[in-house]
Amino acid sequence: MNSIPYKNQIQFLIYFSLSTLFTWWFVSLSPMYISIGQEILSTFIAGGKWGLQIILAFVFLRNQRWYFVKNIGFVCFLGSCILMPYVVLSYFGVVNDSLFFIGSLVASVVAMIYYYYKAVKLSQVNIKWWIFWLFCLGIAITLQLTIVFHVI
């Protein structure tokens, strides 16, 4: 386990800050949203599961908290990076269709599921953290489909 908490704190801030920026950029370029309110709600739901994990880590993880949040921050960052081909191609007008948007989201979520599991193992915290994150992910997806996009 990394014994330099200051380094973990800096990495945590960088990972989540860039993830927030990339995710907002992804949402703002999507043709699927019809209002800024819908974009904000969607971004809030996406970030909510991460925020909950961070809060719980600070409450329940004593010595591992910074190492754990740094590791899950990297997972969040990785997921956001997977969205970047859509962002770049959409920004330059090459492609901006709903199928590419949805495919990017699916690729991002699948990668984050795997890497969140790896982050839990690397951080040496109980596997229940990964299971709870999956539960939060399921709720977030359900909220996106019902409240944001009115699909269900």
Backbone hydrogen bonds, N-H to C=O, Kabsch-Sander energy under -0.5 kcal/mol:
donor,donor_aa,acceptor,acceptor_aa,energy
8,N,4,I,-1.7
9,Q,5,P,-2.6
10,I,6,Y,-2.2
11,Q,7,K,-2.4
12,F,8,N,-2.6
13,L,9,Q,-2.3
14,I,10,I,-2.5
15,Y,11,Q,-3.1
16,F,12,F,-2.3
17,S,13,L,-2.1
18,L,14,I,-2.6
19,S,15,Y,-2.2
20,T,16,F,-2.1
21,L,17,S,-2.2
22,F,18,L,-3.0
23,T,19,S,-2.6
24,W,20,T,-2.4
25,W,21,L,-2.3
26,F,22,F,-2.4
27,V,23,T,-2.6
28,S,24,W,-2.9
29,L,25,W,-1.3
30,S,26,F,-0.5
30,S,27,V,-1.1
33,Y,30,S,-0.7
39,E,35,S,-1.7
40,I,36,I,-2.6
41,L,37,G,-2.5
42,S,38,Q,-2.3
43,T,39,E,-2.3
44,F,40,I,-2.6
45,I,41,L,-2.5
46,A,42,S,-2.3
47,G,43,T,-2.5
48,G,44,F,-1.8
49,K,45,I,-1.0
50,W,46,A,-0.5
51,G,47,G,-2.7
52,L,48,G,-2.5
53,Q,49,K,-1.6
54,I,50,W,-2.4
55,I,51,G,-2.6
56,L,52,L,-2.6
57,A,53,Q,-2.2
58,F,54,I,-2.2
59,V,55,I,-1.7
60,F,56,L,-3.1
61,L,57,A,-2.2
62,R,60,F,-0.7
65,R,62,R,-0.6
68,F,64,Q,-3.1
69,V,65,R,-2.8
70,K,66,W,-1.9
71,N,67,Y,-2.0
72,I,68,F,-2.7
73,G,69,V,-1.8
74,F,70,K,-1.8
75,V,71,N,-1.5
76,C,72,I,-2.5
77,F,73,G,-2.6
78,L,74,F,-2.9
79,G,75,V,-2.5
80,S,76,C,-2.1
81,C,77,F,-2.4
82,I,78,L,-1.7
83,L,79,G,-0.6
83,L,80,S,-0.8
84,M,81,C,-1.2
86,Y,83,L,-0.5
87,V,83,L,-1.8
88,V,84,M,-3.0
89,L,85,P,-2.5
90,S,86,Y,-2.7
91,Y,87,V,-2.8
92,F,88,V,-2.0
93,G,90,S,-1.4
94,V,89,L,-2.2
95,V,89,L,-1.1
101,F,97,D,-1.8
102,I,98,S,-2.8
103,G,99,L,-2.7
104,S,100,F,-2.3
105,L,101,F,-2.0
106,V,102,I,-2.6
107,A,103,G,-2.4
108,S,104,S,-2.3
109,V,105,L,-2.8
110,V,106,V,-2.6
111,A,107,A,-2.1
112,M,108,S,-2.5
113,I,109,V,-2.4
114,Y,110,V,-1.8
115,Y,111,A,-2.8
116,Y,112,M,-2.5
117,Y,113,I,-1.5
118,K,114,Y,-1.9
119,A,115,Y,-2.3
120,V,116,Y,-2.3
121,K,117,Y,-2.2
122,L,118,K,-2.9
123,S,119,A,-2.3
124,Q,120,V,-0.7
124,Q,121,K,-0.9
125,V,120,V,-1.8
129,W,126,N,-2.2
130,W,127,I,-0.6
131,I,127,I,-2.0
132,F,128,K,-2.7
133,W,129,W,-2.0
134,L,130,W,-2.5
135,F,131,I,-2.1
136,C,132,F,-2.6
137,L,133,W,-2.8
138,G,134,L,-2.5
139,I,135,F,-2.1
140,A,136,C,-2.8
141,I,137,L,-2.7
142,T,138,G,-2.2
143,L,139,I,-2.7
144,Q,140,A,-2.4
145,L,141,I,-2.5
146,T,142,T,-2.2
147,I,143,L,-2.1
148,V,143,L,-1.5
149,F,144,Q,-2.6
151,V,145,L,-3.3
152,I,145,L,-1.1
